[in-house]
């Protein structure tokens, strides 16, 4: 068994660079499509993050994903499809809420959870009787799935628990030697994983926020859609099976100790500067995650703006790249500003909160001035 693991670890990972991601060349994608169809692993870009793909209908291929990522086996995978007709063989029912959301947001950064058919192995669903399905909008992802001719299970192409990859270089750092191929399409657009909505029960529920926001989904359904309590209160208990990726285990975390500081901007800046100064004086390498609007207010540490508060999409796009940069810079501690918990900010705060292990300090200006 040890020899087999070593062979997988020393695999020769091939990397191909797409000539035109918006108009992908089918000749370039024939080899990765064949690898996927035959049960191998290929990382590829989507509009959200890079995915680590395998044949979703092949239980042995799904196992390879878990092995390459070091992912817990009860953490379900998302099946990616290229056409609406590809959904029907995978599910036993398409509820009305699911139909409305599909029509509004597919192809796009939305994953829906349906009752699964017998075609989908439990190795793909983490032992659940439901299956998560997404139709990516990225032209290269769509073309690759279509050429493979099978639905593709594709969690983020990173070591489990680390920040998700938004470039092929990030994938290479984590997956080189563990998978057959990386399809390099450059940087992704959105930068955070898809929204996940469970439509398998009586009432639809958001299990993971993303670029399809709570407000957007509620508008389509004509009523407010609820958030799963785990999004607000913290991770699931050890004896509970997660219905979607990211609900139970540590995710998106840098190597450094990350703390979120929440409150009015002035109080947050004062608190971060005080905390950073204490750690710097003790000899630690300290990172600060701020915004374009506040980057000049931090005199010490490794300062990185994550984007502009006026453009939440810039914050989402840069989030994982900034966390990975602090890993490269060997930061010991990271202190981060917090963001709005509405619209896209809900997804940003969900990822940052998990990355920080739910370590949040709430401050106000009066306390900082005492």
Secondary structure, DSSP 8 states (H G I E B T S, - for coil): -HHHHHHHHT---EEEE-S-STT--HHHHHHHHHHHHTT--EEEE-SSSEEEEEETT-HHHHHHHHHHHT--TTS--EEE-SSTHHHHTTBS---HHHHHHHHHH-SSSEEEEEEB-TTS-HHHHTT-SEEEEE----HHHHHHHHHHTS-EEEEESS-TTS---SSHHHHHHHHTTTSSEEEE--S-SS-S--EEEE-SSSS-EEEE--SS-HHHHHHHHTS--EE-HHHHH----TTS--SSTTSSS--S--SSEEEEEES-HHHHHHHHHHHHHHHHHTT--EEEEE-TTTGGG--SSEEEE---TT-HHHHHHHHHHHHHHHHHTT-SEEEEE---SSTHHHHHHHHHHHHTTT-EEE--HHHHH-
